[in-house]
Amino acid sequence: MMSGRDPKRRIFLIATEESGDRLGAALMKVLRQRLGDGVQFEGVGGRTMAREGLVSLFPIEELSIVGFAAVVQQLPKILRLIRKTADAVTEAAPDALVIIDSPDFTHRVARRVRARNPAIPIVDYVSPSVWAWRPGRARAMLSYVDHVLGLMPFEPEEYRKLRGPPCSYVGHPLIEQLSSLRPNAEEQKRRDGEPPVLLVLPGSRRSEIRHHLEVFGAALGRLEASGQRFELVLPTMSHLEPTVREGTASWPVKPQIVVGEAERRAAFRTARAALAKSGTVTLELALSGIPMVTAYRVGAIEAFILRRAISVSSVILANLVIGKEVIPEFLQEDCTSEKLAQALAEVLTDSPLRKQQVEAFAQLDTIMSTGNKSPSVLAADIVLATMRKGRAGKLG
């Protein structure tokens, strides 16, 4: 029997990376605005979610593992944390479980939770890349995910095609940050000025940086030797700075290394072009209006697996959102200093390639619009609707 008093809503959230931690915190803030003191948060998260009142089950740094070899070595620990998290969710029996990104971890937890207590509604915030590789995952998710919150506008249609769970586009957090990415009048003068500012973005993880720095340095040396003038800026974070400084020490062109998010955004607002590792940063650059050349190198084992798994013609996120391959990408054997230097010369000058990218990027605000609601508000609306549905099922 239920008492007349409405009990607290219990929401369990799991985010194991910094980007997911930020999404989780923004979602928690809106849910608290909607539910007031009537909500209790539990789960796994980082510093940003902690500021919103979450006491994490374990520090998310325990899962900062990169590369297949590292994962294999740490497998017993990862499995133990998956079991621990699934046990905690089952014991809490929350009104909703929100898993945020990191599908290799969060989806394993979700499957265990669904098997033990099918009544707990499960929302997946940030779709795995089912449209790029292992599309069968979308159909499999039907059995343990009630709703997917997509960051990309093309994702709902992909889930329909792949017969996965319902998916709604809630918007990418970058669309709320446009003012910090785009130049004011003074910064625009520098963007148009000489010598042009060229950004170098080799990755956000040590393994990625090590894979890219040598070829990037050689490409920039070729570019300078061809007579092209440029001011080189390499934004990074404090924990990666030693790796970056060590890796660029032998570069023929010395970059200005800037550290921290504020400095990084300031560099984006004055840059004329960029050389970037493939990933979310391509969308960030495109929204900033910065033409780019992209590259991606991984270890031999990872390359072997990815070649057989990838099912899209482009791995560049900005290309997929725009729906056209406007950004050149140089992968594995194609990622040579000669090819990168040649493409960089084009995006730094008034070439057809540069014009094509600038025109395509101008369409992104319309393509990625979420109307007058922010991504975190749209996400909260769906979490609450999914909770109500689950609650109605329990009461029924």
Secondary structure, 3 states (H helix, E strand, C coil): CCCCCCCCEEEEEEECCHHHHHHHHHHHHHHHHHHHHHEEEEEECCHHHHHCCCCECCCHHHHCCCCHHHHHHHHHHHHHHHHHHHHHHHHHCCCEEEEECCHHHHHHHHHHHHHHCCCCCEEEECCCCCCCECCHHHHHHCCCCCEEEECCCCHHHHHHHHCCCCEEECCCHHHHCHHHHCCCHHHHHHHHCCCCEEEEECCCCHHHHHHHHHHHHHHHHHHHHCCCCCEEEEEECCCCHHHHHHHHCCCCCCCEEEECHHHHHHHHHHCCEEEEECCHHHHHHHHHCCCEEEEECCCHHHHHHHHHHECCCCCCHHHHHHCCCCCCEEEHHHCCHHHHHHHHHHHHCCCHHHHHHHHHHCCHHHHCCCCCCCHHHHHHHHHHHHHHHHHHHHHC
